[in-house]
Amino acid sequence: MLTSVRRYAHHLSGRRRALAGVFVLGLCGATVSLSTPLLGMAFVDAVATRADFGAIPMIAAALVALAVVDLVLAAIAARVHARLSADLLADLRMSLFARCVDGPLEAIEPFRHGDLLTRFGGDVPRIQALLVDGLIGGVHNALFLVVAAAITFSLSPTLALWSFAGLALALVAAAAFRRAVEDGTRRVRDAMADLSHFLSERLAALRAIRLHRAADEESARLAAAQAALKREVVAFQLVDSLSAGVPGLALTLALAWIYLAGGALLQAGTITLGTFVAFVLYQGRLFAPAQGLLGLVRHLQEARVSLSRVAEVLGPVDAGASTPAAPAPAGERRGAIALRGVTFAYAGKPPVFRGVDLDIAPGERVALFGASGAGKSTLVQLVFGLRVPGEGSVRVGGRPAHGAGRAPRGDDLGYAGAEPFLLHATVEENLRYGHPAARRADVLRAAALADADAFIAALPEGYATVIGGRGLALSDGQRQRLGLARLFLRDPGILVLDEAFSALDLDTEMRVRRNLWRAFPDRTALVISHRPAGLADVDRILMLRDGRFVTVAPGELASPVAPTGDGRMRAAPAAVAVAAQMR
């Protein structure tokens, strides 16, 4: 348990002052709380023993003063605690998010979206509460019990021993539920993850559900997921109630026994009525920290599940450690892509690449063809550092694409694909994604280059129009043009176009291509496609077959596109012949 907590402790390192403030305020509050029973003892002794009624106003005033001090301390402590908890929670979520966006894809991809969402929404808050409330609360409660033990022991050693025997029994009872609480917590979290994943996946596919007429089927699946979660929650509720109730019963039994034993001591004249009243009041004060310790034990039992679930995503302790980017070696220029002896295979599958070499010179335009599953997307992921080759190296602009000394994020590379990632935000916010500080004039220019300015202007609020999640309110071609405009706005040294024109009609594609090469005549370009349009614009054509790059001679492409009688463009026979070689 301590080992599991240790990997998260560094999140507290910059918050020592806040931790100390909460701790000191808590101690002050505990001191006030421990002082109150002494006033009760003073009242009983003054009135019942000495008949000193003149002391009552002073005792009452002292009681009110302590209450005011306690209120002020509690308000300040609550504010400091809330700020500390919020900062720590944000830090933990940022750490987990950084792992998701920067960690190896093969480590993150096995997790469903729902599994990740429940870790952000359920497990991370548990860890935050453990680090703050568990750490500070546990120390507070322990110190409170130690001080209270000393006071109660000074009042009556016999009753104090019975009191702490009851506390020990309650702790043993709480520990007995550890396995049941952990297993129940994990089952509930898994059921919540199933439901969360179902909702996140289906809500992102509302169009597909309607197209496939699957609404009734999906409703039945939602009902089944909810029923499974309900079963687990109801089953865990009994364990949860017993794990909290049985230790509380042990404390109550101890209090009942103290009444019996205290009555006997009063009858024997061993202790005074004021002493017994003070002891009972302290026993009541002990109940709260004792319950706090029992709650901490129970919280630790549940937090063990959260610690392990988040650790599954974070991976090894040293995962994500990086080295600052090394400068590009002399002679290697911005815009170059180089693969040397690259071998790559997905787990449990045959190699996609087997010792391949590839050189794309700065300013060179290369078209890449290949059948589905040939490795085109894998090549893109290797170039962007999303995948790590089993053997060999991938360098972009003279720096490694992955690992120590890799190129900084965004350096050289820009990407546009068949399915651009669009936010539930305005058109302009989507265009600025990845380049939020771009000038408005550059945004408008990028939209015009992508032939998107006309349809954007026709939207209800133009660039301020909010498009729904994933941009599904737009056509496939409109979404692709927004993705292309975003690439143009980024102005990278290397353009990676991965089926970026697949949803455009041939006329629109040719206009966008012309705009692209005119605006960026000296840029390196890797154009991945399944269709031959635009091949006359590239310097080299490669086909990816059996994990190897095969060069197609430019002479085989006499005219990739040709005009029709109505002025439109169509693929020429020579280009169709090249495309047929991919099959």
N, C-alpha and C positions, 0 to 999 in steps of 0.2 A: 504493500500500500504506500509506504513512504517513498519507494522508488518510483512508483507511478506518479505521485504528487510532485516529486523533485523536478521533473522535466517542465512543469508549468510554473515553478517558483520564480523563475527569472522575470516573469511578468510583474512581480512585486518589487523588483530591485529599485526601480525609479520612483517608488511611492512610499519610501520609508517614513517621510514626514506625515503623510496622511495616515499611515498605519499607526504611527506613534500617537497622533492626535486622537484617533478613535480609541486606542488602548487607554490613554491617560484619562480621557473623558469618561470612559467606561469605569475605570477605577474610582474616579471621583463620585460617579453615580452610585457605585457599589458601597462606597464609604457612607454616603448619605442614607442609603437603604439600610445598612447595618446599624446606623445610629438610631433609627426610629424605634426599634423595640426597647432600647434603653430608656427612652422617654416613657414608654408604657410601664416599665418596671418602676421608674421613679414616681409615676402617678399612683400606682397601686400601693407602693411603700409609704408615700406621703399621706394618702387618704386613709387606707385601711389600717396601716400600722401605727402611724404617728398622728393621725387626724389633723394633718397640716394642710388645711384647705387654702391657705394663702399661696401655696406653691402652684396651684392649678393654673392661674393666668400665665405664669412664666413658662410652664410646661406647654400650654396651648400655643403660646407665641413661638416657642422653639419649634414646635411641630409644624406650624404654618411656614416658618422660615425655611425649614428643611424641605418642605414640599415645593416652595418657590425655587429654591436652589436646584432641586431635582428636576423640575420642569425645564429650567433654563439649560441645564446640562444635557437633558434628553433631546431638546430641540437642536442644540449645536451639534451633538453627536450624530443625530439623525441626518443632518445636512452633510456633514463630513463623510459619513458612511455612505450616503446615497451617491455623492460625487465619486468616491473611491470605487464603489461597486460598478457604477456606470463606465468609468474609465477602464477598469480592469476587464469588464465584459466586452467593451469595444476592442480592446487590445487582443483578447483571446480570439474573437471572431476574425479580426484582421489577420492573425497568425494562421488560422485555419483556412481562410480565404486565399491567402498567399500560397499556401501549400496546394490548394486546388488549381490555381491558375499557373503556378510555376513548377509544380512537382511533375515527375515523370508521368506521361499519359497512361502507361501501362499499370501504374499504381493507383490512379484515380478512376480510370474508366470502368473497372468492375463495380463501382458503387453506383447504384441507381440515384436519380435526383432526389427521390424521397428519402433515401438513406442519408444523403448529405444534408438535406433540409432539416431533418430531425436532429442531427448533430448540432447544427447552428442554433436551432430554436429550443431544443430541450437539454442536450448534454452540456453545451458550453455554459449556460446559466448555472447548471449544477456545479460545474467546476469552479466558476466564479464565486458562488456561495460557499463552497468548501474552502477556497483560499482566504476569503475575507471573514465570513461568519464562523467557519470552522476553526480557523487559526485564532482569531481574536476572541471569539465567543468561548472557545474551549479553554483558553488561558484565563479569561475573565471568570468563567464558572469555576475553574479549578482553584484560582486564588480566593474567590468568594467562599468556596467550601472550606478552604484551609483556615481563613480568618474566622469564619463562622464556627468551625470545629473548635478552634482555640477558645472562642467566647463561650460556646455552649459547654465545653469541657470545664471551664472555670466556674460555670453556674452549677452544673451537676454532672460529674464524670459518669455516673451510672446511666442517666438518660442519654448523654452524648454517645456512649458506646452503642446503645440500642438504636439510636438514630442512624449512625453510620453503618451498622449492620444491615438495616433496612435498605440503605442506599447501595451497599455492595450486592445485596440480593437482587435489587432492581437492575443493576448493571449486568449481572449474570443472566437474568431473564432476557434483557435486550440482546445480548450477544447470542443467545440461543436461536434467535430468529434470523441470523445473518444470511444463511444460505437461502432460506425461503424468500427473504426480501430481495436479495440479488437476483435470483431466478425469476421472480415475479416481475421485477423492474425490467429485466432484459426482455421478457416476453411482451410486456406492454409497449416498450420502445420499438420492438420489431413490428408489432401490429400497427403502431402509429406510423412507422416508416412505410409499411405497405400501403396504408391509406394515403399518406402524403405523396408517395410516388404515383399512385393511381391518379390522384387529382392533378398533379403537375403535368403528367404525361397527357391525360385526356383533355385538359383545358387548353393545352397547346395544339390540340388536333381536332378542334370543334368542326372545322370544315370537312376533314376526312370522315369523322363520325357520321355527318349528315350525308356525305356522298355515298358511303357504304350502307346507309340505312341501318346503322348499328346502335341507335339510341336506346332501344329496349335492352339490348344485350349489355351495353355499358351500364345502364341503370341497375341491372341485376348484379353486375360485378361490384358496383359501388355498395349495394346493399350487403353483399357477402363480406366485403372488406370491413364495413361498419359493424356487422354482426360479430366478426372475429375480434375486432378491437373491444367491443362491448363484453364479450366473454372473458377476455383477459383482464379488463379493468374490474369487472365484478368479482372474478376469482381473486385478484390481487387485493381487493378491498378488505376481504376477511383477514388476510395475512397482515395487511397494513394496520387494521384496527387492533388485532391481537398484539402486534409488535409494539404498538404505542400503549395499549391498555393494560397488558400484563405487568410491565415494569411500573406503571402508575399505580396499579393495585398493590404491588409490593410496598411502594412508598406509603400508601394509605394505611395498609396493615401495620407498618412500623409506627405511624402516627397514632393509630388506635392503641397499640401496645404501650406507647409513651404515656397516653392518658391514664391507662390502668396503672403503670408503674409509678407515674408522677402522683396519682392519687394516693397510692400507698405511702410514698415518701412524705406527702403533705400530712397524712394521718399520723405518721410516726414522728412528725416534727423535724425531719431531717432537712427540709428546705422550706423557705417562706412562700407565701402566696405570690408575692411580687416576683420572686425568682422563677417560680413555675410559670407565671404568665409570660415573663420575658423569654423563658425557654420555648414555650409554645409559639410565641411570636417569631422567634428565630427559626423554629422548625418550619413555620410557614414561609420564612425567607429562604430556607434551604430547599424548599420544594421547587421553586423556580429554577435555580441553577442546577439542581439535581435533574429536573426534567430537561434542562438545556443540555446537560451531558448525555442523557439518554437519547435526546433528539440528535445530538452530534453523532453518537454511535449509529443510530438509524440512518442519518444522512450519509455517513461514511459508507454504509452498506449499499445505499443507492448510488452514491458517487463513484464507487468502484466500477459500476457498469458504465457510467459516463466517461470516466478516465480511460477505460479500455476501448470504448467505441471511438472516441476522438483520436486516441493513439493509433488506431487502425488506419486512419486517414493520414495522420502526420507521418507515419512510418518510423524508421529508426531515428534515434535522437539526433544524429548528425545529418539527417536528410535535409536537403535544401541548402546546405552550406555551399557557398560559392566564393570564387576568387575574382578580384577585380579584373576587368578585361585587359588583356595584354595588347600592346600596340601591334598593328599589322606589320609583318616582316617587310623589309625593304624589297621593292620589286613587285609586291602584290598590291594592286590598286583597288579602289572602291568600285564595286560593280562586278567583281569577278566571283564566279562560283566554281569550286573545285571539289570533286569526289575522288578519293584515292583508296583503291582496294576495299570498297564498301561492301560488306555482307550484312544482310538484315533479314530476320525472320520473326514472325509473330509466334508467341508461345504455342507450342503444339502443332505448328503448321510448317510446310516446306519453306525454304528461303525465298524471299521476294527478289533479293539481289544476291549475286554470288561474285564477290571480288570485282565489282565494276569500277571503272574510272570514267570521269566526265569532266570536261573543261568548258566553261562558258566564259568568253573573254568580255572585258568591260565594253559596253556598247553593242554587244552582239545580240541579235534576236534569234531565238531558237524555238521552233515548234516541236511539240512532243505528242506523238500519237501512241495508242496502245489499246488493246482490248480491255474490257472491264475486268478489274482484278489483276491487271498486269503490273501495277505498282506505281502508277502516276501520282496518286494521292500520297502514297508512302514517300515518294521522292520529295514532294512539297513539304511534308512534315519533317523529313530529315534536314532539308535546307533551312527551315525555320527553327530547327533545334527541338521540335516537339518529340522526336524519336531519336534514340541513340543507336548508332550502328553496332552490331556485335563485333565487327572488325572494320578496320580502316578509319578514315577521317573525312569530315565534311567541313569545308571552309567557305566562308562568305566574306568578301572584302578583305581577305587575308587573315581573318580570325576564325577560330573554331565556331561552328554553329551550335555547339553544345558543350557542357562541362566547364572546367576551369578556364578562365580567360576568354570566355565566349564574348561575341559581339554584344554590346548593349542592346536592350530591347528597342526595336524600331530602327536601328541603324541599317541603312541600305535597302532593306526589304519592304515591299508593299504587296498586299494581296487583294484580289477580287475573285470570288468564286461563283458557282452556280446558285447557291442559296445564301445570299448575304445576311448577316446577323443584323436584325433591325429591332430597335427598342420601341416600347410603348411611349413614344415621345414625338415631338414635332419633327417635321422633315429636316429642318435645319439642324436640330440636335443630333439626328441620325447621321447627317452628312459630316458633322464635326466629330463624330465618334472616333477616338484615337488621335484627334488633333483639335482639341477644344479651343485653343487660342487662335485659330485661323481667322484672318480678316474676312469681313463680309464680302468684299469684292472678290476674294479668292474662292469663297463658297459659290458665288454666282458663276464665276468662270468655270469651276469644276463641273457644275450642273450643266452648263451649256456644252462643254466638251463631251459629256456623256449623253447628250441629246435628251436630257431630262428636264430642261428648263420649261418647255412648253406644257408638259403634263403637270408639273408642279404649280405653274401659274394658274392652271385650270382647277386646282383643288380649292375647296371652300375658303380657306384662309392662306393659300399659297404656302410659303415656307413655314408658316406658323401652324399649319394643319397638323393635328395630332393623328398619327397613324397607329392602328391597334398593334397589339403584341405580335411580333414577327412580321409586321407589315402585311398581314393577310388581306387587308382591305384593298391592297394594290394588286395589279396583275403581276405575273411572274416576270415579264419583261421590264415593268416599271421598277420592281425591286432590284433587278440586276443592274439597271441603270443608276439607281442610287448607290449600289455597291461600287460601281465603276467610278462614279463621281467622288465617292469617299477616297478611292485609291488616287485619283488625280489630285485631289486636295492635299493628300499626304506628300506628294511629290518625292517618291523614293528614288534611290539610285537603281534599284532592281525591281522590275514589274513582274509579278507572278500572276498570270491570268489562267485560272483553273476552271475551264468550262464557263468563263465569265460572260460569254455571248450566247450561250445555248438556248436561252428563252427569247432572243431577239430575232425578228424577221431579218432576212438577208439584207434588205435595203438599210435598215437601221444599223445593223452590224457594220456594214461597210462605211457608213457615215462616222460612226464612233471610232472605228479603226483609223480612218483618215485623220480625225481630230487627234487621236492618241499619238500617232507617229509625228504629226506636225508639232504638237505641243512638247513632245519629249523625244526629239530626234536622236539624242545621244545616249539614251538609257538602255541598259541591259534588260532583256525581256525573255521570260520563259512562258510560252503560250501552250497550254494544254487543251486539247480539243478532240472531239470525236468526228468533226466535220471539216472538210478541206477548205472552207472559205477563208480568204485572206492569206494564203500561204505564199503568195508572191511578195508579201511584205517582209518575210523573214529571211535570215541569212543561211539558216541551216535547218534541216528537217530530220528529226530522229524518231524512230519507232522503238517502243519498248516491248521486247518479246523474250520470253523465257529468262527474265532477269538480266537482260543485256540491252545495251543501246545500239541500234542498227541505223546507220546513216542512209538516208534516201537522197540520191543525187538530185540537185536542183533541175537538171535537164529533163527529168521525168515530169516536170510540172510546167508544160508549155503555157498554160493559161488557167490558173486555178478558178477564176470566175469569168463569165462571159455575159454580155448584155443580151436581153431578149428583145423581141419586137416592140414591146410596150415600155422599154426603157428600164425594166427591172433587171436584177442580176440573178444568175443561176450558176451552179457549179459546172465547170467544164468537164468533158469526158476524161481528160488526163488526170485531173484531181480526183475524180471518182475512182479511177483505177488505183491510185495510191491508197485511197481510203479502203478499198477492197482488200489490200494486202494485210490490213490489220486483223482481218477476220480469220 
